Amino acid sequence: MAVLLPRSFPTKIVVALWLCLSLAFLCAAQDKSPVTTPRPAEPPKPLATVKGRVVYDDTNRPVRRSPISLLQLATGPSQSSATDRDGRFVIKNVAAGAYFVLVNSPGIITPFAFMSLSDSGPPESLPRKEIKEYCTEVIVDGTNDVEIIVHARRGGAISGKVTYQDGEPATDAEISVIRRVGKTATRVLTGLNTTSLLSLHTDDRGMYRIPALPPGEYVVSGAENNTAPETTTKHRGGGGFDEFFKSDALSATYYGGTTRAQDATIVKVEVGAETRDIDISLADSAPHTISGSVISRLDQQGLPGSTLTIRSKDQATWFSQGSQQFQTDSQGTWTLGGIPDGNYSITITPPYEPASLSSVAKTEDGDASVPRAQKRRLIPREAEVSVAGSDVAGLVFELSEGASILGTVSMPADHEAGYVQVQWTYEDEQSAGRGNSVGVYNETFLIEGLRPGKGYLRASVAGANSEEGSRYYVKSISLAGKDLTRLPLIIAEGQVIRDVHIVIAGDIGRAKVQLLDGEGRPVPARIVSIVSTDSAKWRSFADSAQRTTDAQGVVSFTGAPGEYMVILPGQDESWPPSGESMRTRAETAPRIKLSPGDNKTIAVRLGP
């Protein structure tokens, strides 16, 4: 039995959880599978020790008593330790892999400063070249110990004061620092130490100082906190990690005296230097009131309990920065005051109704389960509102009925229970949106509340045999003879798509892939990605793995029967490989093939 994820589960919480896990270096797992007959124990994976000394790059003096960890870009920090008074450290039990050394000490540039985190999740690909310029990389083969000197580079800093128009200091104001590289702009989180997190707010004098910045061009803004105590944006005074990132102010003031990010004055930062007097005077704006109603398009009835989230379009978005959330009353109407002049985006979410298990019904003979869409599901929508010098009233937001996808899942007769997840992803999304990922109950699934559009249906199996990886894979997803593993679906408003069938198979292939150089010698400690040659699977990274070869040049891989590319990154290539990179490599990359039930060793010889 699996639990259906609520439609309102916010993706930004996924990102916050990812950061929280990084902050605490925790690893917690929940076993969703029942007790099964133990399988023969696999030989323990080889582990290595990484040790050495951390010194400041400019003085060669030790970095004392600093937390230190090994960071894999795709997963976050793993093993951690701390330096002693001489800057020395030892990290034991390190598996084969490519790591960046995270020196989590105030003022030190960390890989986090280069990551483009957003509400949609951790970054898909990371700029290895840029990170390597400022952070030490270590490659571990899992067998041989590694001794290194870690050069900790001091970043630049931006400091200043935030005040109100009357000159009084703005205490606990939210500070945003946005790094500009070419046409992209990314809000910066310099590290996970106390100094870095506290620098996101002004002190009792209205002063701020953002340390550990890589050199480059930045935009700085300040915004008030606690501007809308009546909204439900956050539990005030509740504390918690996400409090560092939240601001309910719908207007921010940028350095240069503007409320628009594109008009802000650029601040240049150099390594080890502090750019001072970046002072910001918060703009005054006469507040206005906006009001309206939320109704169902089908019957024109008001929708009590609908949630509206308003966000300024003139601000950069990151977590809950610059947003407020509120609900409609018993008549489906709403009023929000204190709105400054500006352009706004409002997301309207219908009242949440938990999926009922009665949505899955037994057939007359009681042997099979067939899901059915039982309740009407409305879909969220977005609207734009401009406020310019006066109140705005009479806004009516209509919500349309959502589509549903219903189907069944077939498992092998002798399967050990795993956790099967079914996801719907729109063509313009990198991952499943809120509520578009559901668990499987009694070998059936039901995804509701989908907006019209083109997308892809995917499935995954987890939770069974986690020591070896899943023993199962998705063999097929079909609808009336259409192969949905390769082809998209187009859904219309209110449409109910039935009879999707997913087949989970257990004849998965396993291989030990050994990389050999031109003379037939093993290639140890080399980063490698094994990716399906079927480009239809690249969207979800299904049947792919990122590994580092061990001392014998070997990586273990488990995947569905089929053909795979073996991709090795260039020295400075972003990683994991992007879809464009995989298309470029498709013609020349070495290939391996897995057949059903394989358990073999495959040698891959690299060119000179």
Secondary structure by P-SEA (a helix, b strand, c coil): ccccccccccaaaaaaaaaaaaaacbbbbbbccccccccccccccbbbbbbbbbbcccccccccbbbbbbbccccccccbbbbcccccccccccccccccccccccccccccccccccccccccccaaaaaaacbbbbbbcccbbbbbbbbbbbbbbccbbbbccccccccccbbbbbbbcccbbbbbbcccccccccccccccccbbbbcccccccccccccccccccccccccccccccccccccccccccccccccccccbbbbbbccccccccccccbbbbbccccccbbbbccccccccbbbbbbbbccccccccccbbbbbbcccccccccccccccbbbbbbccccccccccccccccccbbbbbbcbbbbbbbbbbbbbccccccbbbbbbcbbbbbbbbbbccccccccbbbbbbbcccccccccccbbbbcccbbbbcccccccbbbbbbbcccccccccccccccccccccccccbbbbbccccccccbbbbbbcbbbbbbbbbbccccccccbbbbbbbbccccccccccccbbbbbccccbbbbbbcbbbbbbbbbcccccccccaaaaaaaccccbbbbbcccccbbbbbbbcc
